[in-house]
Amino acid sequence: MRELILAAEKTKLPIMKIVDQYMSFYTPLVLVIGALVWAFTHDLNRVIAVFVVSCPCAFILATPTAMVAALSAAARLGILIKNVADIETAAKINAFVFDKTGTLTTGQLAVSRLMPLGETKPAELLRCAASAEKYSNHPTARALAQIAGEAGVPLAEPQNFAETAGRGVKAEVGGAKILVGRAQWLKDNGVTEDFVKSVDLNEAEGWSLIFVARDGRCIGWVGLQDQTRAEARESLAELKEAGVRRIAMISGDRQAVATRVAAEIGCEEAKGECLPQNKVEFVRGIKAKGYRVAVVGDGVNDAPALAAGDIGIAMGAAGSEVAIHSATIALMNNDLHRLPFLVKLSRSTRAVINQNFMFGVVFIIVGLTAAAFGYLTPIVAAILHNVGSLIVIFNSARLVRKGEELEHFHPETEEPKSSSSPKSSGQLTPKMA
């Protein structure tokens, strides 16, 4: 990472290349001005003052100081910018394209619905299901264990545990034979009642359903979903406030799933059932309409789409070499708040660079004029020259403190929103016994 940051600091913004191009004419111009001052005044002190005050340190420091300050602010928040030119590109971004799974969603199943049947209580349904799944490594088992822990539901030790991959588990919990799995799994194991008619969710919309039976009778079912990130809606709203005109989500999941997730997070455009090549075509189509596009993904499965955007941003790239190399910008964590911050930082950096250049132009023009008319001695010119350089440095240093309000934000520790909390016919609370 250190090598990547140092390499970024050595790269140049396009504006720096323009300055380098015209600087070759600057020294001859100053020499001509000095010669004219000597020709009209024959005052060596004026000529020396002209040469001292015209040293273009303010120009030379204008961009590098702002760039290093911006890189420092970004790195402090876990934003790895591999090429400093992307700072300028990010300021022009007006469209974002997000991958869904692992980017706008957590990529992990979470319990969103508990539906006990008959006289079964929600806590009882959860205890039976989570206890039976206690020794399973399936994502469903982890989701059940997590919600049971959050709700304070004590788990029993399962006996005679057996798991059939992709179908369900069997276990004895408190002397009762528990089955947890798909509807067909329960039917294959002797549950004959028509329990499926109680389901009011559509699996085509991204729901994963498991059914729970005790001693041959279905006692309820559990709905699980890949949850959206807690900060997703707020972060997308911040991007819109920052002037991003188009925000889209692309996913390999069914269109119904993509539409549901987009509605939850406030994304107006969603496209499902996309293969990797479809994602690339979608990004190119947006660029063809004149948008400057940033593509955000997990950096592993979305490498072609990341490369197709004007900038590619890999989420959660910590420890992933593939993610770091597949994107031009890598986020070391999964905090979506970093994205609007990146846009704002890039625009602030561009503004500071322009301020530095404007100050440098005014400083040299006023200084040359004052020196030519004898208002500046060489000593005073040298002092002003250093003062001008310090002003540029301190102006750029303001960027270092950008984003301090985000340093202690950890989305994974936030309380889940009500939209993702479990629902049931009875209220499920942490105090439930």
N, C-alpha and C positions, 0 to 999 in steps of 0.2 A: 504494500500500500504506500509505503514511504517513497518507493521508486516511482510509482504512478503519479503521486502528488508533485514530486520534483520535476518529472517530465512535463506535467501540465504547466508548471511555472515557466518552463523554458519555451513553450509555444507562444505564438503571437496572435493577437486579435487582428482582423483585417485593417482596422484603423491604425494599428501600430506599423503595419507594412506601408501604408500610405505615408505616414510621417517619415519613415526611413527613406522613402523614395524622394521626398521633397527636401530632406535635410541635406542632401548633397549640394543643393543650391544655396543653402543658408549661409555657410561659411564664406563663400565668395561675395555674397551680398553684404555681409557685415564688414568685410575687408574694404569693399567699395565705399560703404558709409563712413568707415574710419578714415579712408583716404580723403573723402570730401570734407570731413570735419577738419583734418589737418590742412587741407588746401585753403580753406576759408579762414581758419583761426590761428594756425601754427601754434596751437596750445596742446602740448603732449599729454597733459593731465586729462584733457577732454577726450582725447583719442583713447587713452588707457581706460577711462571710465566707460566709454562706449563699448569697448571690447569686454570689459568685466560684466557689465549689466546685461549684455546681449548673450551671455553664455546660456544655452537653452535647457538648463536643468529642470525647469518647471515642465517643459515639454517632455523631456526624457523620462521624468518621474510620473507624469500624469497617468499613464495607463498601467505600468507595472505595479505601482503602489496600490491602485484600486483593485487590480487583478489578484494580487497576493492577499489583500484584506478579504476579498470576496471568497477566495478559495479557503481561507482560514475559517470564515464564518460557516461555510458549507461543510467543511470537514468536521467541525465541532459538533454538528448535528447529524453526522453520519452520511453526508452526501458526498460521494466520490466523483469528482468531475475529471475525466481523463484528458480532455482537451479544453484548454481555457477558451477557445473560440466558441464552445457550446454555451458559455455564459452570455455572449452576445446573441446567439441563436435563440436561447430560451426567452430573451426579452421580446422576441418577435412572434412567439408561439401564440396562435389564436384557436387551436383545435387540439383536443386530447382524445386519444383512443385507448381505452382500457381493456385488458383481458379480464375475464370474470374470476375464474377459480384461482384462489391464492393471491389475488390482487385486490379486488373489491370485496371478495369473501375470504373467510379464514381458511378455506380448504379443508375444514374439519367438520364432522357431523356434530350437531348439538340437538338435544331434546327440545322440541318446540310445542309438543302436544301430548297430553296424557288423557286417555279416554277409558276409564274403568266401566265395566258392564255389570248390570245387576246391582247387587248390594255391596260390591267391592269398593273400598275407599281408594282414593288416589295414592296415599302413602303405602297401602298394602300392595297395590299394583306395582309401584316403583320398587318396593322392597323385594318382591318376588322376582321381578325381571333382573334387577341389578345383582341380586345374590346369585341367581342361576348363571349369570354371565361373568361372574367374578374372576374366573381364571381364563377367560377368552381374551385374545389380543385384537379382536375385531374392533374397528372404529366405533361400532354401535355399543360395544361393551364399555369402552372408555367414556362415551357420552353418558351412558346410564350411571356409571360410577361417579362421574363428575356432578351430575344433577342431584344424585342421592346425597353426596357429601355437602353440597350447597344447601340442600333442604334439611339436613340433619337427620336423614333416615338411616337407622342402623342396619347394616347388612348381616345376614346369617351366613354361616359356613356351609357351602354346598357339598353334598355327598354324591358319589357316583357320577361325577361330571363327565359328559361326553359331547363332543362338538362335531358336527358335519359341515365341512367347509361350504360356505355359500348358501346354507339352508337354515341352520339353527343349532340350538344347544338343548341338551337334556340334563337335568340335575334334580336331586332331592333337596328340598329346602324346608326345614322344620317338619320332616316326615312326609311332606306332600311332594308328588311328582310334578315338576315344573317343566314346561316346554316353552321356549322362546325362539321365534323365528318367523319365517314367511308363512302366509296363509296355507299354502300347499303342504308345508312341513307339518303343520298342526294336523291337517286332514290325513296325511300319510301316517300319522301316529295316533289315529283313533278319535280325533275330535270331530264329531259329526254335525254339530249344530251349524246353522247358517250365520256365522259371526261377521262375515264380510259386509253384510248389508248395513252394519252400524258405522261403516267408514264414510265420512263426509269430505275426505280430502282426495285430491287428484294427483296420483304419482307422476303424471306427465308434467306437472308443474314443479317438480323437484323434490317431492316428499319421498322419504324412505319410511316404509311402514313395517313394524314388527308386531306380532301378536303374541299374547301370553296366555298359556293355559295351565290350570292347576287341577290335577286328578281328572283329566279328560274333559274339562269344561273351560271354555274361553272366559277369562276374567277381564279382558280389556286389550287395548292396543296402544302403541306408542308411535308418534310421528316425529321424525328427525329431519333436519334440514342443514345444508351448508349455510352457515350464518354469515350475513353481511358484516363487514367491519364496523365497529361502533362509530368511528369517525368518518365513515365514507360519505354520508349525506352532507355533513358540515364542510368537509374538504371540497366536495364538488361545488357547493354553493360559494365557497371562497374563490374557487377558480373562475366562476361566472362573474363574481364581483371584481375580479382582477382583469376582466375584459376578454376572457376566453369565450369565443362565440359559439363553438360547437364542441360538445362532449358526447362521445359514443362509447358503447360497450360491445365487445365481440366475444363470442364464446362458442365452444364446440358442443355445448349442451343443447337440448331441445329449445325451440323458440319460446315455448311457454315458460320455461325456466328462466331464460334470459329476460323476458318481459317482466316476470314477477320481481326478479332482483333489481332490474332497472327502476321499477316503480317504487321499491323500498328505499332506494338511495337518491331518488330524484334525478335520474339520468333519462333524458328525453328520447334517446335513440339507442336501440338495442338490436343486435343481429345475432341470431343463434345458428346452430348447426354449421359452424364454420370449420373447415379444414385449414391447416397452416397456409396453404396457397390462397384460400379464400380470404384469410386475414390480410395477407400481403396485398391482394387485389383491392380490398376495401380501403386500406391505407393509401394506396396509390390513387384510388378514385377521389379521395378527399383532397389529396395534394393537387390533383389535376384541376380542381375547382378553385385553386388559388390560396388554399389554407397552408399555413405553416404548422406541421403536425408533430406532436410529441406522442410516442407510443409507450405505454406503461404495461409491463408484464412481469412474469416471474423470472425471465431471463434464461430459462432452460428450454421450455417447449415453445417459446415465442420468439426465438432468435431471428427467424426470417422477417417477422413483422417489426421487431425492434430495429432491424437494419433498414427497413423500408421507410421509416419516419425521418423527419429532419433531425430529431434527436430521439434516442431510445433510452428509456429509463427502466432499469431492472430493480424490482422490489425485493427486499429481504435478501440481499446478495451476500451477507456476512457468511464467510466460510465456503462460498460457492464460486470457484474459479470460472466455471462456465458462465455464470450470471455476470460476473465482472467483465468478461471478454466479449459478451454478446451485446452489450449496451454501451452507449457513449457516456451515460451517467448511471451510477449504481447507488442505490439506497441501502445502507447497512442494516436497516430495520424495516418494519412494515407500517410505519406511521405515514398515513396518506396526507397528513398536514404538511409534510415536507414539500409536497408538490406546489401548492400555492406559494409557499415560502420561496421556493426556487425561482418561480416566475417573478416575484416581487424583488428578490435579491438581484436578479439579472438586470431588471429595469433600474434599480437603484445604482447598480454598478455603472451602467451606461450613463446615467445622469451625473454621477460623480466624475466620470472620465470627461464628459463634456464641460463640467464646471472647471475641472483642472486645466483643460485646454483653453477655455475662455480666459481664465485668470492668467495663464501663461502668455497669451497673445496681448492682453491689455498691459501686463507687467512689462513685457519687452518693448512695446510701442511707447509707453509712457517713459520707461527708463531710458531708452535711446534718445528720445526727444529732450528729456531733462539733462542727460549727459552732454548732448551736442550743444546745448545752450549754456553749459557751464554751471548748472544748478547742482550737479553731483560731482563730488571728488571721487577719486579711485577708491578710497577707504570706505566712504559711504556707499558707493556702488557695490563693493564686495559684501558689506553687511546686508544691504537690501537683497542681493542675490541669494544669500543664505536664508534670509527671512522668507523669500518667495518659495524656496524649496521646502522649508518647514511647513508653510501654509498648505502646500499641495499634499505633503505627507500626512498632516493631521486631518485634512479634509477626507483623504482616502481611508484613514484609520477609523472613521465613523462606521464603516461597513463591518468592522470586526464584531461589533456588538449586535448586529442584526440577528434576529431569531433567538435571543436569549429567553424569550417567553416560552419557547418550545423545548428547551433543554430537559425539563423534568417531566415532559408529557410521555406517558406510556399507555397506549391504547389498550394493551392486553390486560391492564389492571383496572380498567374502568368498569363500573357496574353495567351489566347488560341492560339494554333498553327494553321497554315493555313489549315492543314488537317481537322480541326474540325470547321472552320469558315463557316457561311452559304454561299451557292452558289445560284445563281439565273441567270435568263437571263439578269437581270440588276444588277449592282454592288450595294451591300448593305453596307453602311458605317454609322458610328455614326453621320455624319453631314446630313444624308438624311432627308428631310422634309416629 
